[in-house]
Amino acid sequence: MAKKRPQTKGKSHVSSGEIPVVGAREPCPCGSGRRYKACHGRAAAHAVTELVQRPFEGLAGEGDWVALRELVPAATAELTLKESLPDDVPSVTLATVLPMAWPALRRDDGSVLLGLQNDTSSGDLSRDLADTLQRALTAEPGTPVQARRAPADAPRLQDLLDPEATFEPVVHTGFEFWVPDSENATTEVSASLERANAAAIPTVKLSGVDAAYWCETPEKNHLRWVMPYAEEKLLDALARLHAAGSSSLGEGTRLVGSFRAHGLTVPVWDLPTGMGAEDIEKPAAEFAERLTAALASDAPLTVDERRARGGLTNRQVTLS
């Protein structure tokens, strides 16, 4: 999952001093030394009574929803509801993570920010997010929305969002989108925001294929690609390509495995440090064509392909 990072929305809710790190997997700001989700964040982590394997299934851009939940540090996407917004709510925007790990925020101008990377209180992430969104629409301007356990019969995102609307994530280099007027932010807030931005892993969404995200790390770069295909069929196809020596994205690149996230499989490639997002666009598009052909094959796997599949399976982990 993308690392949670501290941010500030404005002077109404954050002091001018240090902004604590309170992402679910970060140290709790109380100073206990434990992760937030195991300390003061535990109150929101009730026992799971149901588990929805693909909470974003049926939403436009399911792969991008998964990516923003698990891979991308700073991104936003405008949401379109089936019903018209209230007159005093100019817009609803999904954000990877919000200041102080708030589930949602009603800004001073009435607009709503909905946080995606928070721990939720049930096994249905879609229902929890929808409940938070509904409460944010009626919250007082300038206030955050706190976590709670959604009623079992509460609507899901699929009930609230327009299925015909496009879902177009915008990946940001930092978190300035949380500060409506960054030029007039206090010195302390600006300094804290600068430190948070410096810790963000550079990430770029590829434009030529769906739900593929390049990122840069000190050791090497990576491409993580959320794919919508059935897992077994996809692993067979990847194994065919790997055994044929055509699973890479060019010289110095390597398919290193995959992980599961919210019911979808996410293959991961290691890339050379000097290979940027623009360098991987064409190889990724060419790989997509090879993958489509491999997915269409129903031939039994060969010995080499079975061996390749076993290697991919052994390196697969589940994030959610």
C-alpha positions in Angstrom: 0.0 0.0 0.0 1.2 3.5 -0.6 2.7 5.0 2.5 0.4 7.3 4.5 1.8 10.7 5.0 0.9 13.7 7.2 -0.8 16.7 5.7 -2.8 19.7 6.5 -6.0 21.1 5.1 -5.9 24.5 6.8 -5.9 26.4 9.9 -9.4 25.3 11.0 -8.2 21.9 12.1 -4.5 21.7 12.3 -2.3 23.7 14.6 0.6 25.7 13.2 3.1 23.3 14.8 4.4 19.9 13.7 1.8 17.8 11.8 2.0 14.2 13.3 2.2 11.1 11.1 -1.0 9.2 11.8 -1.4 6.9 8.8 -2.7 3.5 9.8 0.8 1.9 9.5 2.7 4.9 10.9 3.7 5.4 14.6 0.8 6.7 16.7 1.2 10.4 17.5 0.5 9.6 21.2 4.1 8.5 21.5 3.4 4.9 22.5 5.8 3.6 19.8 3.0 1.4 18.3 1.5 1.8 14.9 -1.6 4.0 14.8 -3.9 1.2 13.8 -2.8 -0.9 16.8 -3.1 2.1 19.2 -5.5 5.0 19.0 -6.7 3.8 15.6 -7.9 0.5 17.1 -11.3 2.0 18.0 -12.3 2.1 14.3 -11.1 -1.5 13.7 -14.1 -3.5 14.7 -14.4 -7.2 14.0 -15.0 -8.1 10.4 -18.4 -9.6 9.9 -18.3 -9.9 6.1 -15.5 -10.0 3.6 -16.1 -8.6 0.1 -13.2 -9.8 -2.0 -13.7 -7.2 -4.8 -15.2 -4.1 -3.1 -14.7 -2.0 -6.2 -16.2 -4.4 -8.7 -18.7 -2.7 -10.9 -17.2 0.7 -10.5 -15.7 2.5 -13.4 -11.9 2.1 -13.3 -11.8 -0.7 -10.8 -8.1 -1.2 -11.4 -7.4 2.4 -10.6 -9.4 2.3 -7.4 -7.2 -0.6 -6.3 -4.1 1.3 -7.3 -5.1 4.4 -5.4 -5.9 2.3 -2.4 -2.7 0.3 -2.4 0.0 1.8 -4.5 -0.2 5.6 -5.0 1.0 8.1 -2.4 -0.8 11.2 -3.6 -3.6 11.2 -6.0 -7.2 12.5 -6.5 -10.1 11.7 -8.7 -13.4 13.6 -9.2 -16.5 11.5 -8.3 -19.9 11.8 -10.0 -22.9 10.7 -8.0 -26.1 9.2 -9.5 -28.1 11.9 -7.7 -27.4 15.6 -8.1 -25.2 17.1 -5.4 -26.8 19.4 -2.8 -26.6 23.0 -3.8 -24.0 23.7 -1.1 -21.6 20.9 -2.2 -19.8 22.0 -5.3 -17.8 18.8 -5.8 -16.8 15.4 -4.4 -13.2 14.3 -4.7 -11.6 11.0 -3.9 -8.1 11.3 -2.3 -5.6 8.7 -1.5 -5.2 9.9 2.1 -6.4 12.9 4.0 -4.9 15.1 6.8 -4.7 13.3 10.1 -6.0 10.1 8.4 -9.5 11.6 8.4 -12.0 9.3 6.6 -13.5 12.4 4.9 -13.4 16.2 5.1 -16.0 18.8 4.3 -14.0 21.8 3.3 -14.8 25.4 4.2 -16.2 26.0 0.7 -18.6 23.0 1.1 -16.6 20.6 -1.2 -16.0 17.0 0.0 -12.8 15.1 0.1 -13.2 11.3 0.6 -10.1 9.4 1.9 -9.4 6.0 0.4 -6.4 4.6 2.3 -8.0 4.4 5.8 -8.6 1.2 7.7 -12.3 0.5 7.7 -14.6 -1.1 10.3 -16.0 -4.0 8.3 -15.1 -6.4 5.5 -16.9 -4.3 2.9 -14.7 -1.4 2.0 -17.3 -0.1 -0.5 -20.0 0.1 2.1 -17.8 1.9 4.6 -16.7 4.4 2.1 -20.3 5.0 0.9 -21.4 5.6 4.5 -18.5 8.1 5.1 -19.4 9.9 1.8 -23.1 10.2 2.7 -22.2 11.7 6.1 -19.6 14.1 4.5 -22.3 15.5 2.2 -24.2 16.8 5.2 -21.4 17.6 7.6 -20.7 21.2 8.6 -18.3 23.0 6.2 -14.8 23.1 7.6 -15.1 19.8 9.6 -13.7 16.3 9.2 -15.9 13.2 9.2 -15.0 10.6 11.8 -14.9 6.8 11.3 -17.8 4.6 12.4 -19.2 1.2 11.6 -21.6 1.4 8.6 -25.1 -0.1 9.1 -25.4 -3.6 7.5 -28.1 -2.3 5.1 -26.3 0.9 4.2 -25.7 1.6 0.5 -22.4 0.8 -1.2 -20.4 3.0 -3.6 -21.9 1.1 -6.5 -25.3 2.4 -5.3 -24.2 6.1 -5.0 -21.7 6.6 -7.9 -22.7 7.1 -11.6 -21.5 3.9 -13.4 -21.4 5.8 -16.7 -19.0 8.5 -15.4 -15.3 8.3 -16.2 -12.9 7.7 -13.4 -9.7 9.6 -14.1 -7.1 9.7 -11.3 -4.7 12.6 -11.2 -1.4 11.6 -9.6 0.3 14.5 -7.7 3.9 15.0 -6.9 3.0 16.1 -3.4 0.1 17.1 -1.2 -0.5 20.7 -1.9 -4.0 19.9 -3.1 -4.9 19.7 0.6 -4.0 23.3 1.2 -6.4 25.6 -0.6 -4.1 28.6 -0.2 -0.6 27.3 0.2 1.0 30.7 -0.4 -0.5 32.0 2.8 0.1 28.9 4.9 2.1 29.4 8.1 5.8 28.9 8.2 5.4 25.8 10.3 2.7 24.2 8.1 4.8 25.0 5.0 7.9 23.4 6.5 5.9 20.3 7.6 4.3 20.0 4.1 7.7 20.3 2.5 9.1 17.4 4.6 6.1 15.2 3.8 6.5 16.0 0.1 10.2 15.1 0.2 9.2 11.6 1.6 6.7 10.9 -1.2 7.8 8.2 -3.7 7.6 9.7 -7.2 4.8 7.9 -9.0 3.4 8.3 -12.5 0.3 6.7 -14.1 1.0 5.4 -17.6 -1.2 6.9 -20.3 -1.1 4.1 -22.9 -2.5 1.2 -20.8 -5.0 0.9 -18.0 -4.1 1.0 -14.2 -0.3 0.7 -14.6 1.8 2.9 -12.3 5.5 3.6 -12.5 7.4 4.5 -9.4 10.9 5.5 -8.5 12.8 4.3 -5.5 16.5 4.8 -4.5 17.5 1.2 -5.4 15.5 0.7 -8.6 12.3 1.7 -10.4 9.2 -0.4 -10.6 6.1 -0.8 -12.7 3.0 -2.1 -10.8 0.1 -3.0 -13.1 -3.4 -3.8 -11.7 -5.0 -6.2 -14.1 -8.7 -7.1 -14.4 -8.4 -10.7 -15.6 -9.3 -13.9 -13.7 -6.3 -14.8 -11.6 -5.7 -18.3 -12.8 -6.1 -17.3 -16.4 -3.7 -14.4 -15.9 -1.1 -16.5 -14.2 -1.2 -19.0 -17.0 -0.7 -16.2 -19.6 2.2 -14.6 -17.6 3.8 -18.1 -17.4 3.5 -18.6 -21.1 5.2 -15.3 -21.7 7.8 -15.8 -19.1 8.8 -19.2 -20.4 9.0 -17.7 -23.9 11.4 -15.0 -22.7 8.8 -12.3 -23.5 7.6 -11.2 -20.1 10.1 -8.4 -19.7 9.5 -4.7 -20.7 12.9 -4.3 -22.3 16.6 -4.6 -21.5 17.3 -4.5 -17.8 13.7 -5.1 -16.8 12.3 -8.2 -15.1 8.9 -9.5 -14.1 9.5 -10.3 -10.4 6.2 -11.6 -9.3 2.7 -10.3 -8.4 0.4 -9.6 -5.5 -3.3 -9.8 -4.9 -5.2 -6.7 -3.9 -9.0 -6.4 -3.5 -9.6 -9.4 -5.7 -7.3 -8.3 -8.6 -3.8 -9.5 -9.5 -1.0 -6.9 -9.7 2.1 -8.0 -11.6 5.3 -6.1 -10.7 8.4 -5.4 -12.8 11.8 -4.2 -11.7 13.1 -1.5 -13.9 16.6 0.1 -14.2 17.1 3.2 -12.2 17.4 5.4 -15.3 14.2 4.1 -16.9 11.5 6.8 -16.5 7.7 6.5 -16.9 7.9 7.9 -20.5 10.5 5.2 -21.3 8.1 2.4 -20.3 5.0 3.6 -22.2 5.8 1.8 -25.5 7.2 -1.4 -23.9 4.1 -1.6 -21.7 1.7 -1.2 -24.7 3.6 -3.9 -26.6 3.4 -6.2 -23.6 -0.3 -5.7 -23.4 -0.6 -7.0 -27.0 1.5 -10.1 -26.1 -0.6 -10.6 -23.0 -3.8 -10.5 -24.9 -2.6 -13.2 -27.2 -1.4 -15.3 -24.3 -4.8 -14.9 -22.6 -6.5 -16.2 -25.7 -4.6 -19.6 -25.6 -6.3 -22.6 -24.1 -3.4 -25.0 -24.8 -2.1 -26.9 -21.8 0.9 -25.4 -20.2 4.2 -27.0 -21.2 6.8 -28.2 -18.7 8.7 -25.0 -18.9 5.5 -22.9 -18.6 4.4 -24.9 -15.5 7.8 -24.3 -14.0 7.5 -20.5 -14.8 4.0 -20.5 -13.3 5.2 -22.1 -10.1 7.8 -19.5 -9.8 5.3 -16.7 -10.2 2.9 -18.3 -7.7 5.6 -18.8 -5.1 6.4 -15.0 -5.3 2.8 -14.0 -5.0 1.5 -12.3 -1.8 -1.9 -11.0 -0.8 -2.3 -7.4 0.5 -6.0 -7.4 1.1 
